[in-house]
Amino acid sequence: MAKTNLLNVIMWIVGVLVSLAVGFGMVDGVLTVRWVPEVATVIAGWIVVIGVVLGVIMAIAKAVK
């Protein structure tokens, strides 16, 4: 049981880091999406970053309860 919980936490952290990397890459213009204007890509990047931050806050709040 403890190994499963540890693996879940590790995978969650990896997901958060990858999501932040993709979001900030889109915001900085390093990652683009074909046939999508640059402005829309930047906006989508910020949506990803904000969504990740909110998800982390909500997960921490749920764990504290």
C-alpha positions in Angstrom: 0.0 0.0 0.0 2.8 2.4 0.9 4.6 1.7 -2.3 1.5 2.5 -4.3 1.0 5.8 -2.6 4.6 6.8 -3.1 4.4 5.9 -6.8 1.2 7.9 -7.1 2.9 11.0 -5.5 5.9 10.6 -7.7 3.8 10.3 -10.9 1.7 13.3 -9.8 4.8 15.4 -9.3 6.2 14.4 -12.7 2.9 15.3 -14.3 2.9 18.7 -12.6 6.5 19.4 -13.8 5.8 18.3 -17.4 2.6 20.4 -17.5 4.5 23.5 -16.2 7.3 22.9 -18.7 4.8 22.7 -21.6 2.8 25.7 -20.4 5.8 27.9 -19.9 7.2 26.7 -23.2 4.0 27.8 -24.9 4.1 31.2 -23.1 7.7 31.8 -24.1 7.0 30.9 -27.7 9.4 27.9 -27.6 6.6 25.4 -28.1 4.1 26.2 -30.9 1.0 24.6 -32.2 0.7 24.3 -36.0 -2.0 26.3 -37.6 -2.8 28.2 -34.4 -1.8 31.8 -34.1 1.0 32.7 -31.7 -1.4 34.8 -29.5 -3.7 31.8 -29.1 -0.7 29.6 -28.2 0.4 32.0 -25.5 -3.1 32.2 -24.1 -3.4 28.4 -24.0 0.0 28.3 -22.3 -1.2 30.6 -19.5 -4.4 28.5 -19.2 -2.2 25.4 -18.7 0.0 27.1 -16.1 -2.9 28.5 -14.2 -4.8 25.2 -14.3 -1.7 23.4 -12.9 -1.3 25.9 -10.1 -5.0 25.7 -9.2 -4.8 21.9 -9.3 -1.8 21.8 -7.0 -3.5 24.1 -4.5 -6.7 22.0 -4.6 -4.8 18.8 -4.1 -2.9 20.2 -1.2 -6.2 21.5 0.4 -7.8 18.1 -0.1 -4.8 16.3 1.5 -4.8 18.7 4.5 -8.5 18.0 5.2 
